[in-house]
Amino acid sequence: MSTGTASLLGDIGRHVPAHCSVLRPRPVDELREWGGEQLVRGKRILDLGCGDGRFALGVAAFAASVEGLDPDVEGITAAKKNAREAGVRNARFAVGAAQHLPYPDGAFDLVILSWTL
């Protein structure tokens, strides 16, 4: 985590390299274990601890919108790049932490935490 992020967020968050996503299940397989597409279909989703956006981008095709939040600047940079490269237009990513959510109450229909410590 960069020094700027640490001072912004306090002593929270821990950087896990974004390449760790390749070791995780495919988002559609993980979603199936949680109940399938109907869990996210047409909903406003918040992915806390989104890292490089692996799961957020995987469910974006079914969701109305997806917001990804992670304390790691490098992870969010990778998530934005991955979204651009995949042509995903209903997902946005921001640096932040669960302890200080930058969203109003009721902004989401569902909050997910996938492989988040």
GUMAR-119223 format. One record per residue: residue number from 0; z, x, y of N, C-alpha, C, O in turn. Coordinates in nm, 4 decimals, padded with zeros to 6 digits, always signed. Layout:
BEGIN
    i        nz        nx        ny       caz       cax       cay        cz        cx        cy        oz        ox        oy
  NUM         Z         X         Y         Z         X         Y         Z         X         Y         Z         X         Y
...
% end
This chain:
BEGIN
    i        nz        nx        ny       caz       cax       cay        cz        cx        cy        oz        ox        oy
    0  +00.0000  +00.0858  -00.1163  +00.0000  +00.0000  +00.0000  +00.0000  +00.0903  +00.1224  +00.0708  +00.1908  +00.1266
    1  -00.0784  +00.0543  +00.2198  -00.0866  +00.1365  +00.3398  +00.0398  +00.1214  +00.4235  +00.1131  +00.0234  +00.4102
    2  +00.0643  +00.2197  +00.5099  +00.1825  +00.2167  +00.5956  +00.1797  +00.0962  +00.6877  +00.2831  +00.0335  +00.7110
    3  +00.0611  +00.0625  +00.7411  +00.0497  -00.0532  +00.8297  +00.0884  -00.1824  +00.7608  +00.1548  -00.2676  +00.8199
    4  +00.0473  -00.1969  +00.6362  +00.0822  -00.3171  +00.5614  +00.2313  -00.3195  +00.5331  +00.2949  -00.4244  +00.5435
    5  +00.2875  -00.2052  +00.4975  +00.4299  -00.1995  +00.4670  +00.5128  -00.2418  +00.5871  +00.6104  -00.3151  +00.5715
    6  +00.4757  -00.1966  +00.7079  +00.5533  -00.2331  +00.8248  +00.5339  -00.3809  +00.8599  +00.6257  -00.4453  +00.9107
    7  +00.4160  -00.4338  +00.8333  +00.3878  -00.5741  +00.8614  +00.4648  -00.6665  +00.7679  +00.5172  -00.7694  +00.8105
    8  +00.4713  -00.6297  +00.6424  +00.5280  -00.7185  +00.5414  +00.6679  -00.6808  +00.4971  +00.7312  -00.7563  +00.4233
    9  +00.7171  -00.5675  +00.5395  +00.8470  -00.5236  +00.4936  +00.8333  -00.4563  +00.3583  +00.7235  -00.4158  +00.3198
   10  +00.9406  -00.4443  +00.2879  +00.9397  -00.3745  +00.1593  +00.9080  -00.4715  +00.0459  +00.9908  -00.4940  -00.0423
   11  +00.7885  -00.5283  +00.0488  +00.7461  -00.6205  -00.0556  +00.6077  -00.5822  -00.1025  +00.5340  -00.5132  -00.0320
   12  +00.5730  -00.6266  -00.2203  +00.4408  -00.5982  -00.2736  +00.4358  -00.4595  -00.3344  +00.5044  -00.3673  -00.2902
   13  +00.3553  -00.4475  -00.4339  +00.3386  -00.3204  -00.5020  +00.1927  -00.3099  -00.5383  +00.1359  -00.4018  -00.5972
   14  +00.1322  -00.1992  -00.5037  -00.0099  -00.1824  -00.5305  -00.0357  -00.1562  -00.6785  +00.0196  -00.0627  -00.7364
   15  -00.1190  -00.2380  -00.7382  -00.1707  -00.2156  -00.8723  -00.3205  -00.2014  -00.8533  -00.3838  -00.2935  -00.8017
   16  -00.3791  -00.0902  -00.8927  -00.5215  -00.0683  -00.8660  -00.6083  -00.1855  -00.9099  -00.5892  -00.2424  -01.0174
   17  -00.7044  -00.2204  -00.8239  -00.7899  -00.3356  -00.8489  -00.8681  -00.3234  -00.9784  -00.9047  -00.4251  -01.0375
   18  -00.8946  -00.2029  -01.0238  -00.9707  -00.1885  -01.1477  -00.8951  -00.2437  -01.2681  -00.9534  -00.2582  -01.3755
   19  -00.7667  -00.2747  -01.2523  -00.6888  -00.3320  -01.3614  -00.7415  -00.4692  -01.4019  -00.7096  -00.5175  -01.5105
   20  -00.8216  -00.5329  -01.3168  -00.8775  -00.6643  -01.3488  -00.9621  -00.6616  -01.4749  -00.9711  -00.7620  -01.5455
   21  -01.0237  -00.5493  -01.5037  -01.1091  -00.5428  -01.6221  -01.0281  -00.5555  -01.7503  -01.0841  -00.5846  -01.8560
   22  -00.8981  -00.5343  -01.7426  -00.8117  -00.5448  -01.8595  -00.7602  -00.6868  -01.8819  -00.6961  -00.7141  -01.9834
   23  -00.7873  -00.7760  -01.7892  -00.7346  -00.9123  -01.7954  -00.8384  -01.0058  -01.8555  -00.9568  -00.9727  -01.8607
   24  -00.7940  -01.1231  -01.9008  -00.8912  -01.2178  -01.9581  -00.9883  -01.2694  -01.8531  -00.9591  -01.2657  -01.7336
   25  -01.1025  -01.3170  -01.8972  -01.1972  -01.3794  -01.8057  -01.1290  -01.5013  -01.7429  -01.0538  -01.5717  -01.8103
   26  -01.1548  -01.5262  -01.6149  -01.0897  -01.6398  -01.5485  -01.1106  -01.7730  -01.6213  -01.0172  -01.8529  -01.6293
   27  -01.2292  -01.7987  -01.6740  -01.2521  -01.9267  -01.7435  -01.1679  -01.9369  -01.8693  -01.1232  -02.0460  -01.9048
   28  -01.1451  -01.8240  -01.9382  -01.0600  -01.8254  -02.0576  -00.9147  -01.8500  -02.0188  -00.8443  -01.9267  -02.0845
   29  -00.8709  -01.7852  -01.9130  -00.7338  -01.8045  -01.8657  -00.7131  -01.9479  -01.8181  -00.6111  -02.0099  -01.8483
   30  -00.8094  -01.9997  -01.7442  -00.8006  -02.1375  -01.6954  -00.7938  -02.2364  -01.8115  -00.7196  -02.3344  -01.8054
   31  -00.8692  -02.2114  -01.9149  -00.8677  -02.2997  -02.0327  -00.7270  -02.3052  -02.0928  -00.6823  -02.4113  -02.1362
   32  -00.6576  -02.1919  -02.0953  -00.5209  -02.1880  -02.1488  -00.4240  -02.2693  -02.0624  -00.3219  -02.3168  -02.1121
   33  -00.4549  -02.2850  -01.9362  -00.3694  -02.3599  -01.8440  -00.4045  -02.5077  -01.8387  -00.3362  -02.5849  -01.7714
   34  -00.5087  -02.5477  -01.9078  -00.5445  -02.6889  -01.9072  -00.6900  -02.7158  -01.8738  -00.7341  -02.8304  -01.8821
   35  -00.7648  -02.6151  -01.8369  -00.9078  -02.6313  -01.8136  -00.9456  -02.6593  -01.6691  -00.8619  -02.6616  -01.5788
   36  -01.0741  -02.6803  -01.6515  -01.1324  -02.6982  -01.5188  -01.0698  -02.8120  -01.4396  -01.0589  -02.8043  -01.3172
   37  -01.0286  -02.9181  -01.5093  -00.9724  -03.0332  -01.4379  -00.8466  -02.9968  -01.3598  -00.8085  -03.0688  -01.2675
   38  -00.7819  -02.8865  -01.3950  -00.6634  -02.8420  -01.3219  -00.6975  -02.8080  -01.1768  -00.6166  -02.8311  -01.0870
   39  -00.8168  -02.7532  -01.1537  -00.8542  -02.7066  -01.0198  -00.9702  -02.7839  -00.9573  -00.9990  -02.7674  -00.8388
   40  -01.0360  -02.8670  -01.0351  -01.1573  -02.9348  -00.9865  -01.1320  -03.0138  -00.8586  -01.0479  -03.1037  -00.8543
   41  -01.2079  -02.9774  -00.7531  -01.2014  -03.0486  -00.6257  -01.0753  -03.0265  -00.5441  -01.0533  -03.0948  -00.4441
   42  -00.9928  -02.9323  -00.5855  -00.8642  -02.9109  -00.5175  -00.8683  -02.7906  -00.4233  -00.9544  -02.7031  -00.4324
   43  -00.7705  -02.7910  -00.3325  -00.7484  -02.6775  -00.2415  -00.6473  -02.5861  -00.3116  -00.5332  -02.6249  -00.3364
   44  -00.6920  -02.4632  -00.3432  -00.6128  -02.3727  -00.4259  -00.5646  -02.2542  -00.3443  -00.6388  -02.2001  -00.2623
   45  -00.4396  -02.2136  -00.3667  -00.3868  -02.0886  -00.3146  -00.3587  -01.9985  -00.4332  -00.2844  -02.0363  -00.5238
   46  -00.4175  -01.8794  -00.4336  -00.3928  -01.7793  -00.5370  -00.3027  -01.6724  -00.4762  -00.3486  -01.5869  -00.4005
   47  -00.1737  -01.6781  -00.5101  -00.0765  -01.5803  -00.4599  -00.0831  -01.4536  -00.5439  -00.0818  -01.4597  -00.6668
   48  -00.0899  -01.3403  -00.4781  -00.1014  -01.2140  -00.5499  -00.2402  -01.1992  -00.6106  -00.2555  -01.1566  -00.7250
   49  -00.3404  -01.2350  -00.5323  -00.4780  -01.2444  -00.5832  -00.5431  -01.1106  -00.6149  -00.6444  -01.1070  -00.6848
   50  -00.4873  -01.0004  -00.5650  -00.5468  -00.8699  -00.5922  -00.6910  -00.8647  -00.5469  -00.7212  -00.8947  -00.4314
   51  -00.7806  -00.8267  -00.6368  -00.9223  -00.8131  -00.6035  -00.9987  -00.9452  -00.6129  -01.1216  -00.9468  -00.6047
   52  -00.9262  -01.0555  -00.6301  -00.9891  -01.1869  -00.6295  -01.0411  -01.2346  -00.7635  -01.1087  -01.3373  -00.7699
   53  -01.0115  -01.1632  -00.8700  -01.0636  -01.1950  -01.0027  -01.0474  -01.3435  -01.0378  -01.1461  -01.4108  -01.0677
   54  -00.9264  -01.3940  -01.0344  -00.9036  -01.5324  -01.0757  -00.9490  -01.6311  -00.9689  -01.0078  -01.7343  -01.0013
   55  -00.9227  -01.6010  -00.8433  -00.9642  -01.6898  -00.7334  -01.1148  -01.7133  -00.7368  -01.1606  -01.8268  -00.7234
   56  -01.1908  -01.6074  -00.7545  -01.3365  -01.6203  -00.7583  -01.3819  -01.6905  -00.8851  -01.4848  -01.7581  -00.8859
   57  -01.3058  -01.6746  -00.9915  -01.3396  -01.7411  -01.1171  -01.3224  -01.8917  -01.1134  -01.3939  -01.9641  -01.1828
   58  -01.2275  -01.9402  -01.0324  -01.2052  -02.0852  -01.0243  -01.2752  -02.1485  -00.9049  -01.2791  -02.2710  -00.8935
   59  -01.3301  -02.0670  -00.8163  -01.3926  -02.1188  -00.6943  -01.5069  -02.2161  -00.7229  -01.5299  -02.3086  -00.6450
   60  -01.5775  -02.1966  -00.8319  -01.6891  -02.2854  -00.8655  -01.6432  -02.4290  -00.8905  -01.7220  -02.5225  -00.8761
   61  -01.5190  -02.4468  -00.9270  -01.4659  -02.5797  -00.9582  -01.3836  -02.6380  -00.8435  -01.3705  -02.7599  -00.8324
   62  -01.3288  -02.5528  -00.7594  -01.2359  -02.5950  -00.6538  -01.3095  -02.6328  -00.5258  -01.4228  -02.5907  -00.5023
   63  -01.2426  -02.7130  -00.4438  -01.2957  -02.7433  -00.3106  -01.2900  -02.6177  -00.2241  -01.3853  -02.5855  -00.1531
   64  -01.1771  -02.5475  -00.2312  -01.1604  -02.4223  -00.1570  -01.0530  -02.3391  -00.2247  -00.9649  -02.3913  -00.2931
   65  -01.0623  -02.2086  -00.2040  -00.9642  -02.1160  -00.2596  -00.9253  -02.0165  -00.1516  -01.0110  -01.9578  -00.0855
   66  -00.7957  -01.9983  -00.1348  -00.7425  -01.8952  -00.0461  -00.6700  -01.7955  -00.1347  -00.5911  -01.8343  -00.2209
   67  -00.6963  -01.6672  -00.1139  -00.6264  -01.5626  -00.1866  -00.5380  -01.4856  -00.0915  -00.5808  -01.4501  +00.0183
   68  -00.4154  -01.4593  -00.1321  -00.3199  -01.3875  -00.0488  -00.2586  -01.2745  -00.1313  -00.2148  -01.2956  -00.2444
   69  -00.2561  -01.1545  -00.0736  -00.2006  -01.0395  -00.1442  -00.1509  -00.9395  -00.0396  -00.2113  -00.9273  +00.0670
   70  -00.0414  -00.8675  -00.0684  +00.0088  -00.7713  +00.0293  -00.0716  -00.6415  +00.0349  -00.0489  -00.5590  +00.1234
   71  -00.1640  -00.6226  -00.0572  -00.2385  -00.4979  -00.0647  -00.3718  -00.5057  +00.0098  -00.4602  -00.5828  -00.0276
   72  -00.3853  -00.4267  +00.1136  -00.5069  -00.4240  +00.1954  -00.6288  -00.3880  +00.1100  -00.7346  -00.4494  +00.1239
   73  -00.6143  -00.2900  +00.0229  -00.7267  -00.2472  -00.0606  -00.7708  -00.3581  -00.1554  -00.8905  -00.3773  -00.1773
   74  -00.6758  -00.4306  -00.2112  -00.7085  -00.5417  -00.2994  -00.7841  -00.6510  -00.2252  -00.8823  -00.7047  -00.2764
   75  -00.7386  -00.6840  -00.1046  -00.8053  -00.7880  -00.0243  -00.9443  -00.7420  +00.0174  -01.0379  -00.8219  +00.0190
   76  -00.9586  -00.6156  +00.0508  -01.0913  -00.5622  +00.0841  -01.1848  -00.5779  -00.0354  -01.3002  -00.6179  -00.0198
   77  -01.1352  -00.5465  -00.1535  -01.2158  -00.5614  -00.2755  -01.2477  -00.7085  -00.3015  -01.3595  -00.7406  -00.3420
   78  -01.1520  -00.7980  -00.2792  -01.1748  -00.9412  -00.3017  -01.2845  -00.9937  -00.2101  -01.3717  -01.0687  -00.2540
   79  -01.2805  -00.9548  -00.0836  -01.3839  -00.9985  +00.0112  -01.5206  -00.9456  -00.0298  -01.6202  -01.0176  -00.0226
   80  -01.5253  -00.8216  -00.0722  -01.6513  -00.7613  -00.1176  -01.7019  -00.8335  -00.2426  -01.8206  -00.8647  -00.2530
   81  -01.6123  -00.8598  -00.3364  -01.6509  -00.9288  -00.4596  -01.7033  -01.0695  -00.4306  -01.7984  -01.1146  -00.4944
   82  -01.6419  -01.1385  -00.3351  -01.6868  -01.2731  -00.2972  -01.8271  -01.2674  -00.2364  -01.9140  -01.3475  -00.2708
   83  -01.8478  -01.1721  -00.1461  -01.9812  -01.1563  -00.0854  -02.0866  -01.1282  -00.1917  -02.1926  -01.1908  -00.1933
   84  -02.0567  -01.0333  -00.2806  -02.1525  -00.9952  -00.3838  -02.1829  -01.1092  -00.4802  -02.2946  -01.1200  -00.5309
   85  -02.0838  -01.1941  -00.5056  -02.1026  -01.3069  -00.5971  -02.1605  -01.4293  -00.5265  -02.1966  -01.5271  -00.5918
   86  -02.1697  -01.4245  -00.3932  -02.2212  -01.5379  -00.3178  -02.1261  -01.6563  -00.3134  -02.1696  -01.7699  -00.2948
   87  -01.9973  -01.6312  -00.3302  -01.8961  -01.7378  -00.3265  -01.8633  -01.7668  -00.1808  -01.8205  -01.6780  -00.1070
   88  -01.8834  -01.8904  -00.1402  -01.8658  -01.9269  +00.0009  -01.7408  -02.0111  +00.0277  -01.7065  -02.0344  +00.1436
   89  -01.6734  -02.0562  -00.0759  -01.5550  -02.1403  -00.0554  -01.4243  -02.0661  -00.0844  -01.3215  -02.1288  -00.1102
   90  -01.4284  -01.9327  -00.0801  -01.3073  -01.8537  -00.1023  -01.2863  -01.7593  +00.0161  -01.3793  -01.6944  +00.0639
   91  -01.1619  -01.7540  +00.0613  -01.1235  -01.6634  +00.1699  -01.0023  -01.5837  +00.1237  -00.9239  -01.6298  +00.0408
   92  -00.9884  -01.4641  +00.1785  -00.8814  -01.3751  +00.1365  -00.8124  -01.3158  +00.2578  -00.8764  -01.2853  +00.3585
   93  -00.6798  -01.2995  +00.2472  -00.6019  -01.2458  +00.3582  -00.4873  -01.1600  +00.3052  -00.4370  -01.1813  +00.1950
   94  -00.4483  -01.0640  +00.3857  -00.3318  -00.9811  +00.3547  -00.2076  -01.0604  +00.3930  -00.1984  -01.1142  +00.5033
   95  -00.1142  -01.0667  +00.3022  +00.0103  -01.1377  +00.3281  +00.0935  -01.1427  +00.2012  +00.0539  -01.0901  +00.0972
   96  +00.2080  -01.2059  +00.2109  +00.3002  -01.2116  +00.0974  +00.3595  -01.3509  +00.0833  +00.3680  -01.4270  +00.1798
   97  +00.3997  -01.3822  -00.0374  +00.4566  -01.5135  -00.0681  +00.5832  -01.5407  +00.0130  +00.6150  -01.6562  +00.0416
   98  +00.6544  -01.4364  +00.0495  +00.7779  -01.4534  +00.1249  +00.7535  -01.4994  +00.2679  +00.8455  -01.5469  +00.3346
   99  +00.6293  -01.4855  +00.3155  +00.5948  -01.5210  +00.4529  +00.4572  -01.5875  +00.4535  +00.3608  -01.5301  +00.5041
  100  +00.4479  -01.7061  +00.3986  +00.3178  -01.7734  +00.3887  +00.2636  -01.8105  +00.5268  +00.3347  -01.8703  +00.6077
  101  +00.1378  -01.7750  +00.5535  +00.0779  -01.8068  +00.6827  +00.0047  -01.9411  +00.6841  -00.0929  -01.9581  +00.7572
  102  +00.0516  -02.0356  +00.6039  -00.0144  -02.1657  +00.5918  +00.0874  -02.2769  +00.6180  +00.2058  -02.2607  +00.5885
  103  +00.0423  -02.3881  +00.6724  +00.1341  -02.5010  +00.6931  +00.1668  -02.5697  +00.5607  +00.0917  -02.5595  +00.4636
  104  +00.2791  -02.6390  +00.5586  +00.3147  -02.7191  +00.4407  +00.2023  -02.8168  +00.4104  +00.1417  -02.8731  +00.5015
  105  +00.1749  -02.8366  +00.2828  +00.0739  -02.9333  +00.2416  -00.0690  -02.8833  +00.2513  -00.1624  -02.9613  +00.2331
  106  -00.0886  -02.7541  +00.2797  -00.2238  -02.7003  +00.2950  -00.2987  -02.6909  +00.1626  -00.4216  -02.6825  +00.1614
  107  -00.2254  -02.6922  +00.0504  -00.2878  -02.6738  -00.0803  -00.2438  -02.7809  -00.1783  -00.1348  -02.8372  -00.1682
  108  -00.3318  -02.8069  -00.2730  -00.3012  -02.9003  -00.3808  -00.2371  -02.8291  -00.4991  -00.1630  -02.8891  -00.5770
  109  -00.2668  -02.7000  -00.5111  -00.2195  -02.6228  -00.6265  -00.2042  -02.4776  -00.5870  -00.2896  -02.4219  -00.5179
  110  -00.0948  -02.4159  -00.6309  -00.0723  -02.2731  -00.6105  -00.0729  -02.2069  -00.7471  -00.0048  -02.2517  -00.8394
  111  -00.1506  -02.0996  -00.7594  -00.1561  -02.0271  -00.8862  -00.1093  -01.8840  -00.8663  -00.1283  -01.8246  -00.7602
  112  -00.0485  -01.8307  -00.9696  -00.0082  -01.6905  -00.9737  -00.0550  -01.6372  -01.1082  +00.0035  -01.6685  -01.2119
  113  -00.1585  -01.5584  -01.1063  -00.2148  -01.5059  -01.2296  -00.1937  -01.3564  -01.2355  -00.2467  -01.2821  -01.1528
  114  -00.1165  -01.3123  -01.3330  -00.0882  -01.1709  -01.3511  -00.0231  -01.1118  -01.2258  -00.0552  -01.0002  -01.1851
  115  +00.0666  -01.1861  -01.1667  +00.1361  -01.1440  -01.0456  +00.2773  -01.1026  -01.0811  +00.3477  -01.1726  -01.1537
  116  +00.3170  -00.9900  -01.0300  +00.4535  -00.9413  -01.0548  +00.5450  -00.9837  -00.9435  +00.6640  -00.9523  -00.9461
% end
